[in-house]
Amino acid sequence: MSTGMIIALIVIVAAVVVVAAALTLNARGPHGGRDLKRRFGPEYDRTLARHDGDAKAAERELTERVERHGSLREQPLEPGRREQFEARWTAAQERFVDAPREAVAEADRLLSEVAADRGFPDGGQYEEQLAALSVHHAGHVHGYRHVHRVARVGAGGQDGDRADTEEMREAMVEARALFEDLMSPTREDSKKPAKPEQHTRTNGRTRLPWAFNRHQAKGS
């Protein structure tokens, strides 16, 4: 190989390295931040607030979540499990009228179990499960965070007043949005024969009992 050809190859390799470095820096700059903000939505703002407005730290955390969980593919739910989950959620909503704390605790358990069945980390690893859910269900993952926190408060034996009951109601409503996201059929689910619905639904969503809309749940 002639000296001229060797020099030409070195120049080409150097140019490729420079271009790759430029692309990497560009991805880490404003464009990368915009992509993360678009992907995570409200979760981006929550993470930014938790890092006291440090955008680099927040984006580093969110990028790490994507690297760990971005390749996860949600698994289909077995028809029997789907029916069980739907029945338990409906029962929890109805139970909220007389026993809101127990209903919130059940909602927390249900989200953990449905997520695990869908292929997310097991609920025993709450923080990791939450992180994975934030990558794929960023718009509603706060519902899990909220209901989990309220359930832990209830488990601690703290007595609540009307304001506490209202917070539990809000947590249940937010949790329902994530529950419906997780229950939405995947491509694999759609390949299975559809079964008749067993529960009252409106526009494809489980209808909330009247107490959620009238704020008339009793304390527990």
C-alpha positions as a printed NumPy array, in Angstrom:
array([[  0.   ,   0.   ,   0.   ],
       [  1.448,   3.342,  -1.018],
       [  2.154,   6.161,   1.425],
       [ -0.479,   8.314,  -0.243],
       [ -3.166,   5.684,   0.227],
       [ -2.22 ,   5.237,   3.878],
       [ -2.499,   8.988,   4.467],
       [ -5.884,   9.045,   2.712],
       [ -7.156,   6.235,   4.948],
       [ -5.95 ,   8.046,   8.057],
       [ -7.743,  11.197,   6.963],
       [-10.97 ,   9.27 ,   6.328],
       [-10.82 ,   7.54 ,   9.72 ],
       [-10.127,  10.845,  11.462],
       [-13.091,  12.438,   9.702],
       [-15.389,   9.589,  10.792],
       [-14.232,   9.982,  14.395],
       [-14.858,  13.744,  14.311],
       [-18.345,  13.285,  12.86 ],
       [-19.215,  10.612,  15.458],
       [-18.004,  12.856,  18.286],
       [-20.048,  15.766,  16.949],
       [-23.18 ,  13.63 ,  16.781],
       [-22.633,  12.395,  20.341],
       [-22.21 ,  15.92 ,  21.681],
       [-25.27 ,  17.044,  19.786],
       [-27.356,  14.242,  21.307],
       [-26.234,  15.259,  24.769],
       [-27.01 ,  18.897,  24.142],
       [-30.336,  20.746,  23.761],
       [-31.742,  18.263,  21.239],
       [-31.242,  15.361,  23.648],
       [-32.952,  17.341,  26.386],
       [-35.893,  18.154,  24.145],
       [-36.261,  14.502,  23.193],
       [-36.303,  13.463,  26.844],
       [-38.807,  16.152,  27.729],
       [-41.061,  15.055,  24.883],
       [-40.757,  11.403,  25.864],
       [-41.258,  11.801,  29.611],
       [-43.593,  14.804,  29.73 ],
       [-44.647,  15.528,  33.342],
       [-42.141,  12.96 ,  34.594],
       [-39.35 ,  15.118,  33.137],
       [-40.571,  18.098,  35.181],
       [-40.83 ,  16.002,  38.365],
       [-37.31 ,  14.666,  37.893],
       [-36.01 ,  18.178,  37.206],
       [-37.652,  19.469,  40.397],
       [-36.178,  16.591,  42.408],
       [-32.727,  17.651,  41.155],
       [-33.416,  21.288,  42.146],
       [-33.569,  22.455,  38.55 ],
       [-30.296,  20.821,  37.492],
       [-31.196,  19.849,  33.918],
       [-28.004,  17.856,  33.323],
       [-28.555,  15.72 ,  36.426],
       [-32.232,  15.161,  35.58 ],
       [-31.474,  14.227,  31.975],
       [-28.682,  11.919,  33.084],
       [-31.123,  10.064,  35.352],
       [-33.781,   9.811,  32.652],
       [-31.243,   8.686,  30.073],
       [-30.105,   5.927,  32.44 ],
       [-33.727,   4.795,  32.817],
       [-34.098,   4.541,  29.045],
       [-30.843,   2.6  ,  28.77 ],
       [-31.98 ,   0.121,  31.453],
       [-35.595,  -0.325,  30.423],
       [-36.063,   1.072,  26.925],
       [-35.794,  -2.335,  25.261],
       [-38.482,  -3.89 ,  27.483],
       [-41.404,  -5.342,  25.534],
       [-44.696,  -5.646,  27.362],
       [-46.006,  -9.196,  27.593],
       [-49.611, -10.132,  26.795],
       [-51.996, -10.865,  29.644],
       [-53.624, -14.255,  29.853],
       [-57.427, -13.887,  29.471],
       [-58.016, -15.357,  32.915],
       [-55.586, -12.965,  34.563],
       [-57.096, -10.013,  32.712],
       [-60.56 , -10.905,  34.005],
       [-59.219, -11.294,  37.542],
       [-57.499,  -7.918,  37.442],
       [-60.576,  -6.171,  36.065],
       [-62.826,  -7.794,  38.677],
       [-60.48 ,  -6.845,  41.507],
       [-60.198,  -3.252,  40.287],
       [-63.973,  -2.906,  40.059],
       [-64.312,  -4.355,  43.567],
       [-61.682,  -1.945,  44.915],
       [-63.507,   1.03 ,  43.425],
       [-66.778,  -0.101,  44.977],
       [-65.105,  -0.789,  48.314],
       [-63.732,   2.758,  48.4  ],
       [-67.162,   4.   ,  49.514],
       [-66.898,   2.285,  52.903],
       [-63.212,   1.459,  53.235],
       [-61.049,   3.9  ,  51.263],
       [-57.764,   2.881,  52.892],
       [-58.257,  -0.778,  52.028],
       [-59.267,   0.181,  48.496],
       [-56.111,   2.286,  48.025],
       [-53.933,  -0.555,  49.338],
       [-55.569,  -2.951,  46.877],
       [-55.044,  -0.49 ,  44.005],
       [-51.358,  -0.295,  44.91 ],
       [-51.09 ,  -4.104,  44.928],
       [-52.96 ,  -4.387,  41.649],
       [-50.674,  -1.972,  39.806],
       [-47.66 ,  -3.876,  41.082],
       [-49.079,  -7.236,  39.989],
       [-50.324,  -6.087,  36.571],
       [-46.976,  -4.435,  35.827],
       [-45.122,  -7.62 ,  36.795],
       [-47.401,  -9.702,  34.556],
       [-46.719,  -7.274,  31.726],
       [-43.009,  -7.957,  32.038],
       [-41.864,  -5.043,  34.182],
       [-39.587,  -5.659,  37.186],
       [-41.284,  -7.401,  40.095],
       [-43.211,  -5.221,  42.538],
       [-40.789,  -6.199,  45.287],
       [-38.376,  -3.839,  43.514],
       [-40.731,  -0.872,  43.684],
       [-38.249,   1.833,  42.652],
       [-36.994,  -0.202,  39.699],
       [-40.524,  -1.099,  38.652],
       [-41.505,   2.567,  38.858],
       [-38.487,   3.586,  36.791],
       [-39.343,   1.037,  34.089],
       [-42.976,   2.149,  34.023],
       [-41.882,   5.764,  33.664],
       [-40.082,   4.881,  30.428],
       [-43.13 ,   3.238,  28.848],
       [-46.058,   4.936,  30.633],
       [-44.617,   8.328,  31.513],
       [-47.937,  10.12 ,  31.222],
       [-49.609,   8.105,  33.994],
       [-46.794,   6.67 ,  36.122],
       [-47.359,   9.342,  38.776],
       [-50.62 ,   7.572,  39.595],
       [-48.615,   4.588,  40.853],
       [-46.267,   6.839,  42.81 ],
       [-49.216,   8.667,  44.39 ],
       [-51.283,   5.619,  45.324],
       [-48.2  ,   3.804,  46.645],
       [-47.326,   6.731,  48.922],
       [-50.905,   7.056,  50.19 ],
       [-51.109,   3.295,  50.766],
       [-47.925,   3.399,  52.842],
       [-49.328,   6.238,  54.947],
       [-52.454,   4.181,  55.563],
       [-50.407,   1.125,  56.45 ],
       [-48.634,   3.245,  59.065],
       [-51.881,   3.571,  60.999],
       [-52.293,   7.328,  60.639],
       [-55.87 ,   8.466,  61.122],
       [-57.241,  10.621,  58.331],
       [-59.836,  13.377,  58.138],
       [-61.933,  14.456,  55.162],
       [-58.891,  15.977,  53.427],
       [-57.046,  12.649,  53.712],
       [-60.03 ,  10.842,  52.216],
       [-60.027,  13.319,  49.329],
       [-56.347,  12.632,  48.709],
       [-57.065,   8.913,  48.661],
       [-59.822,   9.499,  46.126],
       [-57.442,  11.503,  43.928],
       [-54.807,   8.771,  44.238],
       [-57.339,   6.145,  43.134],
       [-58.371,   8.226,  40.116],
       [-54.748,   8.775,  39.073],
       [-53.941,   5.103,  39.615],
       [-56.875,   4.09 ,  37.439],
       [-55.319,   5.899,  34.459],
       [-52.162,   3.785,  34.733],
       [-54.197,   0.632,  35.345],
       [-56.109,   1.223,  32.103],
       [-52.837,   1.874,  30.266],
       [-51.422,  -1.417,  31.487],
       [-54.617,  -3.274,  30.644],
       [-54.679,  -1.926,  27.078],
       [-54.12 ,  -4.782,  24.603],
       [-50.68 ,  -5.296,  23.099],
       [-50.168,  -6.659,  19.598],
       [-49.885, -10.12 ,  21.103],
       [-53.139,  -9.634,  23.007],
       [-54.908,  -8.615,  19.825],
       [-54.033, -11.948,  18.229],
       [-56.174, -13.775,  20.782],
       [-59.939, -14.182,  20.372],
       [-61.802, -11.392,  22.119],
       [-64.054, -12.319,  25.035],
       [-67.269, -10.539,  25.995],
       [-66.766,  -7.765,  28.547],
       [-67.81 ,  -8.726,  32.053],
       [-67.824,  -5.251,  33.563],
       [-69.582,  -1.988,  32.823],
       [-67.365,   0.186,  30.625],
       [-67.707,   3.575,  29.013],
       [-65.636,   4.39 ,  25.914],
       [-63.384,   1.425,  26.663],
       [-62.749,   2.501,  30.261],
       [-64.016,   1.007,  33.49 ],
       [-66.724,   3.259,  34.899],
       [-65.987,   4.728,  38.312],
       [-68.567,   4.2  ,  41.058],
       [-70.625,   7.237,  42.018],
       [-68.539,   7.935,  45.14 ],
       [-65.505,   8.949,  43.062],
       [-67.451,  11.708,  41.391],
       [-69.449,  12.862,  44.389],
       [-66.537,  12.766,  46.84 ],
       [-68.71 ,  10.91 ,  49.383],
       [-66.418,   8.107,  50.476],
       [-66.535,   7.317,  54.182],
       [-63.397,   7.406,  56.279],
       [-61.835,   4.158,  57.37 ]])
